[in-house]
Amino acid sequence: MIDALARTDGVARTDRSFADLTTLRIGGTPAATLVCSSPAAVATVVGTLDRAAVPLLVVGGGSNLVVGEDVAGLVAVVLAPGRGEDAAPVVDTTTGTVTAFAGEVWDDLVAVTVAAGLGGLECLSGIPGSVGATPVQNVGAYGAEVSRTLSRVELYDRTTGTLDWVDPASLELAYRYSNLKFTGRAVVTAVEFRLTTDGLSAPLRFGELARRLGVGADEDRPRRPVADVREAVLALRRGKGMVLDADDHDTWSAGSFFTNPVVPDAAARDAVIAAVTARCGADVAATMPCYPAGEGFKLSAAWLIDRAGFTRGWQVPADDGGTGRAGLSTKHTLALTNRGGATTADIVALATAVRDGVRAAFGVTLVPEPVWVGVSLPE
């Protein structure tokens, strides 16, 4: 069956481990790897494997996956950029509509939209991964989220075996979440965005980026040329080791590993402030980032990790089973990195130590952002 699928138009077979397919560079070797370069190829491969009850994992850029070592029963279905002129993203500079196959490299698509003078994706520059992963995660950075620009999403429904465009509202998009994220009920095969056409960015919402672009405190809904914003975002991300570079182990990561926690109400927020005050002092507690989020408050995972005593480059001590193969980024404590030769167990140990340390210090349980396959954090 695998060999027959590999002869399908738009499908190729390759022998690669998940260490080759993920940006954390960890994980075992699947039973087979099938590379799909069109929505039709995805539908054929996933549908055939599902009907045969063969376990599978759909992989795009592999930038948001933590994969276990024992995955020999899985088939990896890799979404890769399409080939030829007909496979290129479709960009309409009059309407601002942009359509792309799910396997396209995300940052390549952002670059195309910026070059076309379209606004809305520029703050998401430099994020690793594929186009198809962006609605699944509701990818966001620097005050922007994909949900604000999504027009339609094409899905292969694994229950019905159909390929259809759906309204983004049906995906229940929220902070780093969609109802596709943990269910596997459907595979994103293409995405359509509706962007602005005046050459200016979406209103800048994030202080660090706004400062870099010289936004004045008195500016209301400030906007800047999309190319300037992309350049500034890439510079900020490079400074944090958040732009992929094979020679930089700080980029051997899954990006921001923990989501920013949201506490439910003012009482919970005040309890965290009290814990920070007890550990770090009132002056430090006064600087704690805290933003309204519905009825609750969003905190900064990176800030809590720092104040819990986890410094840049921190590794699990050897006395506690640390191997030296995994550690926090030397540039940014929110990234857990493979320092070379790390196993999934090394990343699990590091993530567990950070999560448990923050919980012990401040009573806040950090939640990992990546999808876990064949492995999980201990409770």
N, C-alpha and C positions, 0 to 999 in steps of 0.2 A: 504493500500500500504506500509506504513512504517513497519508494522508488518511482511509483506511478505518479504520485503527487509532484515529485521533483521534475517530471517531464511536462507539467502543466504550464501553459503560457503565463509568464510573470512570476514563476517560482523557480528557485534554485536551492540545491542542497549544499550544506557546508558542515564541516566537523569542527565545532568550537565549544569551549566550556563557557559557563556563565562568568567565569573570571575574565573571559575575552569580550563578553557581551554587556558587562555592567561597568559603570564608572568607578565603583568601589573595588573592582577587580577581585571579587571573591565569588565563590560558588563552584559547585561540582559540574560534571559533564552530563548533558541531557542525552536521552536515547538517540535523538536526531535533531538537527537544526534545519528548518525550512525557511528560506528568505522570500518574502512576498513583496512585490513592487507595484501592486495595483489593488483597488478595492475588490475587483472580481477575483483576483488570486487569493486574497484574504478570505473571502466568502467560501471559495472552493476548498481551501486547505482546512480552515476551522470547521466548516460543515462536515467534511469527510471524517476528520478525526473525532468530532463529537458523535457522529453516527456510529463510529466504531468503538466508542467509549474509551478513547485514548486520552489520558491526561495531557493537558498542554498549558503552556504559558506564553502569552503574547508579549513580545519585547519590542520596544522602540529604541530609544537611545540608551536604555538601561540605567538612567541617571537617578531613578527613584526606587531601586530594588535592593533588598537584602536577601540573598539566595543561599540556602543551605548547601551542604556538601553532598548529601544523599538525594540526588534528583535524577537518578538513572532511569526512573520510570516516566519522566516527563519528555514531551517533545517541545522544543522551543520554536515558536513561530515568530520570526523576526520581520518587522516592518522596515523596509529600507527605501531610500529615495528611488522614485521611478526613473526609468531611462528614456531618453529621447525628448524631442521638443514637445510632444503631446503630453508628456508627464509633468511638465513644469507647472508651478503654481499659476493660476489664472488671476490676473490683476486688472481691475477696471478702475482707472484713475478718475473717471467721471463720477461714478457712483460710490467709489471707495470700497467696492466689494472685492474680496480676495478669497480664493478657494484653493485648498492644497490637500494633497494626499497625506494621510496620517503618518506615513513613513518619512516624510521630508524632515530634514534637520531644522529644529525650531529656529535657531539663531540665523540660519540662512534665510528663512522666510522673513524674519524681522528685518534683516538687511535689505531684502527686496522691497519691502513696504516703505522703509525709510528712503531708499533711493528713488522711489516713485513719489515721494512727498506726501505719503499717507500717514496720518497720526492715529495713535491708540496703542501700538505695540512697543514703542520705543523704550519705555521703562522696563520692559521685559527682555531687553538685550542681554546676550551672554549667558542666558539660562541654558544648561545642557539638556539634551533629550530631543524627542520628536514632537511634531505637531500634534499627533494623536493623543499624546499624554496630557496636553494642556487642559482640555476640558475635564478629563478624568480627575485631575488634581485641583482644578480651578487655580492654575499656576498664578502666582503673584509676586511682585517685588516693587519696592520703592513707591508704594501707594497705589499701584495698578494691579488689576486682576483681569484674567482672560474673560471672565464672565461679562465684563462691561463692553466687550467688542464682539462677542459671539453672535452670529446671525442664525446659523443652522449647523447641525452636526449630523453627519451620516454614520449610521450604526448598522453593523451586522448583528441581528438579533439571534442569539444562539438557541433560543427556545423555538422560534417560528421558522428560522432559517431564511429570513428575509433581509434585504438590504434597503434601508429607507432613511430619508432625511427626517430629523425630528427638531422640534423647537427646544432651545436650551432650557426653557422653563421646566420641561419634563425631567431634567437632570437634577433638580433640587440643589443647585449650586450654592455653596456656602464657603466659609473660610477653609481653604485647602481641602475641599470636599465636593464630591458629586455622588449620586447614588450608583455610579458605575465603579467606584473605587475599590470596594471590597467584595462585590458580588460576582463579577465575571460574567454577568448575564448577557453582555453585549460587547462588541469590539468596535472602537472608533475607527472608521476607514477613511473619512475625509472631514474637513472642517471648513466652514465659511465664516469670514469675519466682515463686519461693516465698519469701516474706518472713516476718519475725517479727511477732507481733501484740500485743506487750505495750507498744508505744509507745516502746521504747528502741532505741538504735542497736546496730549490730554492735559487738563489742569494739574499742575505739580502739587502733590499732597505730602511728600516726604521731606522732612527737614534737611537731612544730610545732602540729598540731591539738590534741593532748592538752593541751599547755601553754595554748593559748588557751581551752580549756574548763575549766582549773583542775584537771586530773587530778593526783592526788597520786602521788608516786613509789612509794608502798607499795600502790597499788591493783592488784589482780589482775584482768585482763580488764575494764577499766573500761567502763561504758556510760553514755550520757546520753540525755535525751529527743531524739527524732529531729529535732524542730523546732529545738532549740538547736544540734545538730550541723550541720544544713543552713545555718543562719544563719552559723555560724562558718566553714564551708567557703566560702560565697559571699564573705564578707569577705576571707578569705585569697586567693582567686582574683582578686578585683577588685584587690587590692593588687599583684598580679603581671600585671595586664592580661590575665587569662585568662577574663574574662566578656565576651561579645560586646557591642560598643558601636560603632555606625557612626561616631561622632564621635571615637573613640580609635584612632589608627593602631596602637597597641600590640596591639589585638585583631584587626587584619587579618593573621591568621596561621593556621597549622595547629596551634596549640597547642604542646606540647612537641615540638620538631622531631626531636630525637635520643632514642633509647631509652637508658636507663641501661646501660652496658656491663657484661657479666659476663665476668670473666677466669676461666680454667679451673681454676686451682689456686693454692696458696700461693706457689709460685715466681713465677708471673706477677704475683700481687698484690705481692710483694716487689720485683719489677722496676719496677713502677709507683711504689711508694713511693720507691725509689732515684732514679728520674727526677725525681719531685717534689722530693726533698731536694736534688738537684743544681741544680735550677732555682730553687726557692723557699726552701730552707732546711729544717732538721729540724723547727723549730717549726711551720711550715706543714704539712709532711708528717704530723705527728702529729695534725692535725685532719681528715685526708682521710676522708670517709665511706666505709665499707666494711662490707658485711653478708654473712653466709653465704648462698649460693644454690646448694643442692645440693652438689656437690663443689667448686664454685668460689666466687667472691666478686663481689657486685654493687657497682659503683662509681657515683658520681654524675656524670652527664654535665654538668650545670650547673656543678658544682664544678671539673671539669677544664677546661671552657671558660673559666671565670673565671681560673683559675691559668695558663692558656696565654696570657693577655694580651688576651682578648676582653672588653671592658668593655660594660656596658649602653649601648645606642645605637650600638655599633661598626658602621661601614660599610666596605666595600671601598674602599681609597684610590683617588682619581681616577687616580693614576699607574699603578695596576694594573687600570684599566678600570672602576672604580666609577662609578655614575651618580647616587648619592644617593637613588635611588628605593627601595632596600631596605636594611634594617639590622636589627641585633638590637634586641629590645624595650628601651625605656628603663627598664623595670621588672624584666626577667627575661631573662638571657642565653640561656636555653634556647629562647626563641621567636624565630623568624626572621619579620620583618614587612615588609609592603608599606607604605612610607611615603607612597604616593600615586603612581599611574602606573607601578608596577613591572611589568616583563615577567617571563615565566618565566625568561628568561636571567639577569635580575638576581638572582632567588632561587637559581638554580643556582650562580652565581658566589659568592654569599654562603655558601651551604651548603658549597661546595667549599673555600673559604678557611678556614672554621671546622674542618671535618673534617681538612683537611691540617695546620692549625696544631696541633691537639690531638695528632695522630699524631706530628708532628715533635717536640713537646715531651715527650710521655710514652709514646710507643709504643702508644697505644690508638687503634683505629680506631672512630670513632662511626658508628652505623648509623641512617639516617633512619627515623623512624616512619611518615610518610605513604606512601600508595600513589602510585606515579609512572605517569603515563599519557602516552605520546607523547614522553617525555623521560627522561633519567637523569643521574645524576652521573657525571662522568668518573672513571676509575679512578685 
